[in-house]
Amino acid sequence: MLLSQESDLPLYFTETNLKMTRGNLVERGHNLVRGLLFDPEYLWIAAIVLWFAEIVVNVLVINRVKYTEIDWEAYMDEVEGVVNGTYDYVKLKGATGPLVYPAGFVYIYMGLYHLTNHGTNIKLAQYIFAALYLANLALVFRIYHKTKKVPPYVLFFMCCTSYRIHSIYILRLFNDPVAMFFLYLAVNCFIERWWNWGCVWFSIGVSVKMNILLFAPGLLLLLLTEFGFWLTIPRLFICGILQVILAIPFLQENPIGYLLRAFELSRQFQYQWTVNWRLLSEEFFLNRYFQSCLLVLHVVLIVLFVIHRWNRKTGGLWELLKKPSRLMPKLLDDSYIVSTLFTCNFLGIAFSRTLHYQFYVWYFHTLPFLLWGTTDLPSVIRILVLGVIEMCWNTYPSTTLSSSALHVCHMVLLVAVWLKKPAPAPVDVSRKTR
């Protein structure tokens, strides 16, 4: 009997060990899956998988979804005038009207004009924009990886629900994605503290389309915080001188015409394309007083955020004018830089006098950061806001309901960003400025 019991002991321990091993494997597998989905430290894995998946998606869309002509031919007509020797901006026109973008746009689309056989090889242009989309996505993923504010599963919403974004890039060939590429390149430079290079790419983005200026108040605040008043001036000079250099041929021909056309702030937009103000009548939409009120609200919100939110770490506005001491810990961490820039841009969009469908790319890739960067919103509300915003931008033509829903989502996000708790004081992350 004793021998029988002893002979059963190894079998008992073997079965127990197998159960423990299986239990450990299940637990480890569960922890691994949970980490891959929810831990920002593992975001790079999801980013790599989705980036390669996007290659397949873009190829399939290009080959199976019909291209829709909207502005590409107009772009080609506009730059063809420059190719033929016309440098007077007043005389540069396309099928949809006069050229209203700065000089950087002309050079980039002139390159596309030559690469695509005077704009006739649409398929090649689509593949070029697919490459631009992938490059832009890599820059965005890098920002999210560096800041570690967003769980990996959110990237699936960014890639798998972005029908409108894919359309803007590879089915419409708008210039908005080009401008945003340079913006995200600049943000990557800023979080590496390569401020001079960041200002270069920021200015090039502005030279493609002026919407990049929506980030400018936030950038100015960051420069003042990092360098103080006097050392900020050289960085602003970089931004300004690039605009002059790029525009030299057009300024020599007709400087007033270039400034009025390339940076025309008073341009009226057509009511039929508005995404955010369909709830208003066309007469009210075109009213100058209404547009002025939106501008005032935008400025007021910027001032309030500067005083009460973005500037909480520096001790007051006057502190920004002082030269920062090299012995003090740096005030700017990666999340603070990105949050300031993305929030500043969002304020401009929330109070824009109109949003056209291609403008979605102005803030689409920043929305997850803004939503998950808040501390009080439940994840289900964040996902709901993302979903409703996507639905609103995919409703064509826009309706009273879709425009109203978009404003509600913007208001929810605005309140959440305003109520966001301040981050703890950053440690010294001083790096060499390049």
C-alpha positions, -999 to +999 in steps of 0.1 A: +000+000+000+028+023+009+047+015-023+015+022-043+011+056-027+048+065-032+045+054-069+016+077-074+034+108-060+055+116-091+024+114-112+005+137-089+033+163-089+036+160-127-001+167-132+001+196-107+031+211-125+013+208-158-017+226-145+005+254-130+024+257-163-008+259-183-022+285-158+010+305-161+009+304-199-027+315-200-020+343-175+011+354-195-008+353-227-036+373-212-011+399-199+007+400-233-026+406-252-036+432-226-003+450-229-004+450-267-038+466-266-037+489-237-001+497-227+014+527-245+048+512-241+038+486-267+023+511-291+052+507-315+042+471-322+007+481-332+021+510-352+044+487-373+016+462-380-008+489-390+017+507-411+024+476-432-013+469-434-019+504-447+004+496-477-020+469-488-051+491-481-038+520-502-029+497-531-063+481-530-081+515-528-061+529-557-068+500-579-105+493-569-120+526-560-127+552-587-106+584-586-127+616-583-115+648-599-120+679-577-090+702-575-061+683-592-067+697-627-070+732-612-037+727-594-020+716-626-035+746-645-022+770-618+014+757-618+014+753-656+012+791-657+044+793-637+060+767-659+052+788-689+068+819-673+040+837-656+051+849-621+023+874-615+000+857-589-030+877-601-027+860-635-024+825-622-057+807-624-072+772-626-106+757-634-119+765-599-106+800-597-074+820-590-043+805-572-048+812-535-019+792-520+016+804-511+048+798-531+057+764-515+025+749-530+036+760-564+070+744-562+057+711-548+029+708-573+052+719-601+073+689-592+042+667-594+033+683-627+066+671-642+065+637-625+030+629-637+034+640-674+018+674-669-007+660-645-022+634-668-008+603-651-033+602-623-024+567-612+012+577-605+000+607-586-021+585-565+008+563-556+029+593-547+001+604-524-001+569-509+036+572-501+029+606-486+001+591-465+025+564-452+052+589-444+027+611-426+014+581-406+049+572-396+055+607-382+022+606-363+029+572-349+063+584-337+047+614-319+023+590-301+051+566-292+072+594-277+044+609-257+029+576-244-005+590-239-026+568-261-032+530-258-022+509-288-058+498-297-067+535-305-044+533-336-069+508-351-096+535-350-071+559-366-064+536-395-094+513-399-122+539-396-106+567-417-125+564-450-126+601-455-088+605-448-078+579-473-101+596-498-085+630-492-051+616-498-053+591-527-087+597-543-087+635-543-049+645-542-056+677-521-027+699-509-039+698-473-021+664-466+011+679-480+009+709-456+002+685-427+031+663-435+055+692-429+036+701-398+041+667-383+077+667-394+081+699-375+064+685-343+088+656-344+117+681-345+102+701-316+099+670-293+136+663-300+143+700-292+156+706-327+138+740-326+156+756-356+148+726-379+113+725-366+108+762-375+121+754-410+096+726-416+068+746-399+074+775-423+075+752-453+041+738-442+027+774-440+041+780-476+019+751-488-013+761-471-021+787-444-041+764-421-007+756-405-009+791-389-035+777-366-006+761-347+014+794-346+002+808-312+011+775-295+045+775-312+052+810-301+043+802-265+067+772-266+095+792-281+091+819-254+090+793-227+122+776-240+142+806-250+128+838-236+119+869-257+153+877-273+163+842-283+129+836-297+134+863-323+160+843-344+135+814-346+108+837-358+132+851-383+138+815-397+100+812-402+097+846-419+128+845-441+118+812-456+085+827-468+104+855-484+130+833-501+104+810-515+083+839-529+112+859-544+102+852-581+066+863-574+076+892-552+098+906-579+070+904-605+040+917-584+046+918-546+012+932-537-006+907-559+013+878-543+006+889-508-031+896-515-036+862-533-013+839-514-024+851-479-060+862-486-077+861-452-110+877-464-118+850-489-155+838-489-162+801-488-191+785-505-220+774-483-226+742-503-193+727-490-196+735-453-194+707-429-198+726-396-224+753-403-251+736-423-275+743-393-274+780-403-291+796-433-268+806-462-275+843-456-264+841-419-234+819-429-221+846-452-227+874-428-195+893-420-206+899-384-210+862-378-175+855-391-161+883-370-177+869-339-161+835-346-127+852-349-132+871-316-142+838-298-111+821-313-088+848-300-105+849-266-101+811-262-064+813-272-058+840-246-076+821-219-056+789-226-024+809-226-031+825-193-049+797-174-038+764-190-007+764-212+013+788-191+007+772-156+043+759-154+061+792-160+047+814-133+030+840-154+032+857-188+060+881-178+082+851-170+081+842-207+100+874-215+130+865-194+159+846-206+156+810-192+184+801-168+205+772-180+206+760-144+168+756-142+151+723-152+135+725-186+098+733-184+088+716-217+083+678-218+072+659-250+035+657-240+034+694-231+048+704-264+024+682-284-006+690-263+000+728-267+003+726-304-026+702-310-049+720-287-041+754-303-049+739-337-082+724-324-093+758-311-090+773-345-109+744-361-137+745-335-143+782-342-136+781-380-160+801-402-163+770-423-148+735-427-147+718-461-144+680-464-106+681-471-101+701-439-107+669-419-070+661-423-061+693-404-069+676-371-079+640-377-046+625-365-045+648-334-080+638-321-069+606-303-041+624-285-065+652-274-091+627-262-069+602-244-047+631-231-077+641-209-081+625-175-118+627-168-135+612-200-144+575-199-129+555-228-164+547-241-171+585-244-138+590-262-145+563-287-181+576-292-168+611-299-143+597-325-171+577-341-196+606-343-169+630-357-161+604-384-198+600-392-202+638-395-173+641-419-187+613-440-221+628-444-224+644-478-240+668-482-239+678-446-272+682-427-284+702-398-281+670-377-245+662-388-233+698-383-250+700-349-235+667-338-200+679-349-203+710-328-215+689-298-184+666-302-161+697-305-177+712-273-172+679-254-136+678-264-131+715-257-144+712-221-124+680-215-092+697-227-099+728-205-106+706-174-075+684-180-054+682-148-019+696-151+009+672-155+035+669-127+065+692-130+089+677-156+124+666-147+154+681-164+153+670-200+178+695-213+192+686-247+214+703-272+194+727-294+200+723-331 
